[in-house]
Amino acid sequence: PSPANLIDANRPRGLTRDICHRYERKSLLVTSNQPFREWDEIFPSGSMTVAAVDRLVHHCHIVGIKGESYRQKAAAARVSSDQSDPPT
């Protein structure tokens, strides 16, 4: 399923509100496993996406981390273990 299907309709509005409220007032740390080009799937409108991203990238430091996710690696190990040792 797409990220938009996993997030209830009010969360993106709340995230946008929080970003706008903290813009140029306080620090804000945001982590995401989605590149900015895919954020249109998260926010209900393109203008809301532009507003959020614009405020986030102004005065920011973007740190891109590449590599395998520890959570995905642990989940894959659990699935592999479950499949090799089925319940009796």
Backbone hydrogen bonds in HBPLUS format (Angstrom, degrees):
<---DONOR---> <-ACCEPTOR-->    atom                        ^
c    i                          cat <-CA-CA->   ^        H-A-AA   ^      H-
h    n   atom  resd res      DA  || num        DHA   H-A  angle D-A-AA Bond
n    s   type  num  typ     dist DA aas  dist angle  dist       angle   num
A0005-ASN N   A0002-SER O   2.97 MM   3  5.52 139.9  2.13 114.0 124.3     1
A0006-LEU N   A0003-PRO O   2.94 MM   3  5.12 143.3  2.07 104.3 115.6     2
A0011-ARG N   A0008-ASP O   3.18 MM   3  5.83 147.8  2.29 119.9 127.8     3
A0014-GLY N   A0010-ASN O   3.07 MM   4  6.30 154.5  2.14 150.5 158.0     4
A0015-LEU N   A0011-ARG O   2.85 MM   4  6.11 156.2  1.91 157.2 164.2     5
A0016-THR N   A0012-PRO O   2.91 MM   4  6.10 163.1  1.93 149.0 153.2     6
A0017-ARG N   A0013-ARG O   2.91 MM   4  6.09 157.7  1.96 144.8 151.3     7
A0018-ASP N   A0014-GLY O   2.90 MM   4  6.11 159.1  1.94 147.2 152.6     8
A0019-ILE N   A0015-LEU O   2.92 MM   4  6.13 161.2  1.95 152.5 157.6     9
A0020-CYS N   A0016-THR O   2.92 MM   4  6.10 168.3  1.94 153.4 156.5    10
A0021-HIS N   A0017-ARG O   2.86 MM   4  6.00 153.7  1.93 147.0 155.0    11
A0022-ARG N   A0018-ASP O   3.03 MM   4  6.18 157.0  2.09 148.7 153.5    12
A0023-TYR N   A0019-ILE O   2.98 MM   4  5.94 127.2  2.27 142.7 156.5    13
A0025-ARG N   A0022-ARG O   2.89 MM   3  5.15 165.5  1.91 133.6 132.0    14
A0026-LYS N   A0022-ARG O   3.09 MM   4  5.22 168.8  2.11 142.6 143.9    15
A0038-GLU N   A0035-PRO O   2.90 MM   3  5.64 160.9  1.93 125.2 131.3    16
A0039-TRP N   A0036-PHE O   2.96 MM   3  5.21 167.6  1.98 115.9 119.9    17
A0041-GLU N   A0038-GLU O   3.12 MM   3  5.85 160.2  2.16 117.6 123.0    18
A0042-ILE N   A0039-TRP O   2.94 MM   3  5.10 149.5  2.04 104.7 114.3    19
A0043-PHE N   A0039-TRP O   3.17 MM   4  6.49 163.4  2.20 165.2 166.4    20
A0049-THR N   A0045-SER O   3.11 MM   4  6.45 154.0  2.18 147.5 154.8    21
A0050-VAL N   A0046-GLY O   2.92 MM   4  6.19 163.8  1.95 153.3 156.9    22
A0051-ALA N   A0047-SER O   3.00 MM   4  6.12 160.7  2.04 142.4 147.7    23
A0052-ALA N   A0048-MET O   3.03 MM   4  6.19 162.1  2.06 146.8 151.3    24
A0053-VAL N   A0049-THR O   2.92 MM   4  6.08 177.2  1.92 160.6 161.6    25
A0054-ASP N   A0050-VAL O   2.83 MM   4  5.75 160.7  1.87 148.5 154.9    26
A0055-ARG N   A0051-ALA O   3.22 MM   4  6.30 161.3  2.25 142.3 146.4    27
A0056-LEU N   A0052-ALA O   2.97 MM   4  6.19 151.4  2.06 147.4 156.3    28
A0057-VAL N   A0053-VAL O   2.93 MM   4  6.06 163.1  1.96 159.3 161.5    29
A0058-HIS N   A0054-ASP O   3.27 MM   4  6.22 134.4  2.49 138.8 148.5    30
A0073-LYS N   A0069-SER O   2.93 MM   4  6.14 158.6  1.97 149.1 155.5    31
A0074-ALA N   A0070-TYR O   2.93 MM   4  6.10 160.1  1.97 147.0 152.0    32
A0075-ALA N   A0071-ARG O   2.87 MM   4  6.06 158.5  1.92 148.5 154.9    33
A0076-ALA N   A0072-GLN O   2.87 MM   4  6.03 159.8  1.91 148.8 154.2    34
A0077-ALA N   A0073-LYS O   3.02 MM   4  6.24 151.8  2.10 143.6 151.3    35
A0078-ARG N   A0074-ALA O   2.97 MM   4  6.26 152.9  2.05 146.5 153.7    36
A0079-VAL N   A0075-ALA O   2.96 MM   4  6.24 162.7  1.99 153.0 157.2    37
A0080-SER N   A0076-ALA O   2.91 MM   4  6.05 163.0  1.94 147.7 152.8    38
A0081-SER N   A0077-ALA O   2.89 MM   4  6.03 155.3  1.95 144.5 151.4    39
A0082-ASP N   A0078-ARG O   2.83 MM   4  6.05 157.4  1.88 150.1 156.4    40
A0083-GLN N   A0079-VAL O   2.94 MM   4  6.15 152.3  2.02 149.4 156.5    41
A0084-SER N   A0080-SER O   3.05 MM   4  6.23 146.9  2.17 143.5 151.9    42
A0085-ASP N   A0081-SER O   3.05 MM   4  6.05 131.7  2.29 141.6 153.1    43
